[in-house]
């Protein structure tokens, strides 16, 4: 094959490859059955949003993402040798703290883990009332 026949053959090969490419990696709908892995709000680093999540991210997140962020932050701030990963600050209390602190637009850059650490430190005192 030379000339136009060769370029026509190459074009057919490219066209066939382009049509077959979308089918590669298809798992015939099995992804629909898998649970969706929800990540927290904010920039993800090393499978965690705890370090970078801020109030701007919090306001843009869904309730599921927000609770995942609280779980992530609690896991990062709990000592590794702790027998339980329990915190004196409940998820609902942390959610309320973030909602209140992040209400204003000027808090966009306020880091959530700092808010959580302060709220967690005083959680024992607030529950003692």
C-alpha positions in Angstrom: 0.0 0.0 0.0 1.3 3.4 -0.9 -0.1 6.9 -1.1 -3.8 7.4 -0.5 -4.6 3.7 0.2 -2.0 3.8 3.1 -3.4 6.9 4.6 -6.9 5.6 4.3 -5.9 2.4 6.1 -4.3 4.4 8.9 -7.4 6.6 9.2 -9.6 3.5 9.5 -7.3 2.1 12.2 -7.4 5.4 14.1 -11.2 5.6 13.8 -11.6 2.0 15.1 -9.4 2.8 18.0 -11.3 6.0 18.8 -14.6 4.1 18.8 -13.3 1.3 21.0 -11.6 3.5 23.5 -14.7 4.6 25.5 -15.5 0.9 26.1 -12.2 0.3 27.8 -12.5 -0.1 31.5 -16.2 -0.4 31.5 -17.5 -2.5 34.3 -21.0 -2.8 32.8 -22.8 -0.8 35.6 -21.1 -2.4 38.6 -20.1 1.1 39.8 -23.8 1.9 40.5 -23.8 -0.8 43.2 -20.7 0.4 45.0 -21.2 2.9 47.9 -20.0 6.4 47.2 -17.0 7.4 49.3 -17.7 10.8 50.7 -14.8 13.0 51.5 -14.8 16.0 53.7 -14.8 19.6 52.6 -11.7 21.3 51.4 -8.4 20.3 49.8 -7.5 16.6 50.2 -4.0 15.7 51.2 -3.0 12.1 52.2 -6.7 11.1 52.2 -7.5 13.8 54.7 -9.1 17.3 54.6 -8.4 18.0 58.2 -5.4 20.3 57.7 -6.7 22.6 55.0 -10.5 22.7 55.5 -11.7 26.2 56.2 -15.0 28.1 56.7 -15.4 28.8 53.0 -15.2 25.1 52.3 -17.6 24.4 55.2 -20.3 26.7 53.7 -19.9 25.1 50.3 -20.1 21.5 51.6 -23.0 19.2 52.0 -24.1 18.0 55.4 -22.6 14.6 54.6 -19.3 16.2 53.7 -19.4 18.4 56.8 -19.9 15.4 59.1 -17.1 13.5 57.3 -14.8 16.6 57.9 -15.6 16.5 61.6 -14.8 12.8 61.8 -11.5 13.5 59.9 -10.5 16.3 62.2 -11.3 14.3 65.3 -9.2 11.5 64.0 -6.3 13.8 63.4 -6.5 15.5 66.8 -7.0 12.4 68.9 -3.7 10.9 70.2 -2.8 7.7 68.4 -2.2 5.8 71.6 -5.6 6.7 73.0 -7.7 3.7 73.9 -10.8 5.2 72.4 -11.0 7.7 69.6 -13.8 9.4 71.6 -13.9 13.2 72.0 -15.6 15.3 74.6 -17.0 17.2 71.7 -19.8 15.4 70.0 -20.3 15.6 66.2 -23.5 17.6 66.6 -21.8 20.0 68.9 -18.8 20.4 66.5 -21.3 20.9 63.7 -23.0 23.7 65.7 -19.7 25.4 66.5 -18.6 25.4 62.8 -22.0 26.6 61.6 -21.9 29.5 64.1 -18.2 30.4 63.5 -18.4 30.2 59.7 -21.6 32.2 59.4 -19.9 35.4 58.3 -18.2 35.8 54.9 -15.0 37.2 56.4 -14.3 33.9 58.1 -13.5 32.1 54.7 -9.9 31.4 55.6 -10.4 30.3 59.2 -9.2 26.7 59.6 -11.7 24.3 61.0 -9.2 22.2 62.9 -8.2 25.2 65.0 -11.9 25.9 65.9 -12.3 22.2 66.7 -9.3 22.1 69.0 -10.5 25.1 71.0 -14.1 23.8 71.2 -12.8 20.3 72.2 -10.7 21.8 75.0 -13.7 23.5 76.5 -16.3 20.7 75.8 -15.8 19.2 79.3 -16.6 22.5 80.9 -19.7 23.1 78.9 -21.1 19.7 79.6 -20.5 20.0 83.3 -23.1 22.8 83.6 
